[in-house]
Amino acid sequence: MRNPSRPTHTRGVRALILTLLVAGTWIASGGASAHATRAGTGQVIVLRELELKPGASVAEFEQFVLDTFNPTWQGAAPGLKGYIAKGDRGVKKGSYAFVMVFDSEKTRNAMYPTPGGDVSEKFMPRMEKPLGLAAPLEKWVDTSTIGVYTDYVEMR
């Protein structure tokens, strides 16, 4: 029933405000889509499968990884974790991969602005030493496999 003391446009404005609040809350809670992502916020996991050269010493390679490669990549840049991992289960058991985990797409894009490109000038001073390990790695790793990669973005 209409309250004659309250103008009609006031009730319409209140109803609109209430509708916007409910809709905004629904969208903010992810109700708009179960698959919606918040652009730039998900972690990025970069995988580069590594193939050892025929005749390469696995023991020497693993010692280099443990003593030099992984420690150099540890804490190389804020928002980045890099290391070589060894598969211990599944189809790729015994194989190796270079893994980079960025805390967000924004961090990855700031460090590597171009897909497949070089590290940005801003981050080059911090990344010079870890990236310099590519040459010694060539002793054991087939370099044609290093350039094949996939960036996996966490869906949020």
N, C-alpha and C positions, 0 to 999 in steps of 0.2 A: 504494500500500500504506500502511496506517495505521501511524504510528509510535506504539507504545504508550507511549513516554515523554512525548509531547506531548498534552495534553488536546484533545479534539475541538473545544471552543468556541474555543480559541485559533486554530486553523486557520480556522474560520469567520469570526472577527473579521478576520484578516489578509486573507482573500479579499474581505470586504466593503470593507475599506480600499482594497485594490488596485482594486476595481471602481469605487469612488467617485472615486479619483484619475484613472483612465482616462476616466470619464464627464465629470468636471469639466474635464479638459484638452480633450476633444472639444468640449464646449459653449463653453468660453472661446475656442477657435480658430475659432468660427463654424460648427462642424459641425452644430449643431442645425438650421440653416436657411441656405441660400445667400442668402436675402433678409432675414435678421434685421437689425434696426437697433438701434443703441445709442441709446436715447432721449435726445434733447437734445444729441447730439454733432455731428450733421451741419450743414454750412453751410446757411443759408437765403438764397435768392436771390429777391428781390421784384421783380417786373416790373410797371410801370405804363406802358402804351403811351400816348404823347402824340400828340395830333392838333393841328396848328397851325390857327389860325383862318383862314378865307378872307381873303386879302389881307395876311396877316401877312408881315413882311419876314423872310425866311429868314436873310439876312446879319446883321440886328440880333439875331435870336434866337440864332444861333450865337455871336455875339460876347458876348452876355450870358452864355451858358453857359460859354464859355471864360474870360471875365474875372471873372465873379462867382459864378455858381451852383456850378460844379464845385469851384473853390478853397474856397468856403465850406463845402461838404460834406466836403471832404478832412480827415480827422482830427477830425470833429465830436464823435465819441464813441468810446471804446474798443470794439473788436469790431464796428464798423460802417464800411462803405465805401459812400458814396453818390455818384452821378453821373448825368448825362444822357448817353446814348450815341446814336449815329446808326448805323442799319443800313447796311452797305456791301455785303452780298451777300444773295441769297435773295429770297423773296416780299416781305419788308418793307424792301427796299433803299430808302434815302432817308428812311425813317421815323425817329421818335425814341422813346426810352423812358427813363423814370426807373428806375434800377436801384439797389437797396439790397442789399448783401451783408453778412449777419450771420455772424460766425464760428461761431455755433451757435444751435440753437433756444432754448437757455437765455438767451442774450443777447437774441434777438428778443423772447422772452416777458417779459424783465425791462424792456425798453424800451417794448414795445407789448403790454401784458398782455391786451388785448381785441381780437379780430379786427376790423379796420376802425375801431378806436378811436384815441384820442389817445395821445401819448407819456406815459409814466408821470411822476409828479411828481418822482421821483428824477432822471430824465434831462432834465427840462424846462430847467434852467439851461444845459446844454450844447447842447441842440437848439433853443433859442429863435432864434438867428440863422439857422441853415439853414432852419428851418420858416418863418421870416419872409419867405423868398424866394418863397413861394407867391403873394403879392399881385403883385409885379412880373412873375412868370411869366404871370399872367393876360393881360398885354398881347398875348402871342403864342399861348398855348395855350388850347384849348377846355377849360374847367374840368370839363365833364361827363365828359371822358375820364380825368381824374386819379384819380377814385374807383374806376375799374375796375382791379383788380389780381389777381395770383396770387402766392402764396408757394410757391416750390419748395424742398423740403427734400432735401438730399443724402441718398441712401440709402447707409447704411454697414452 
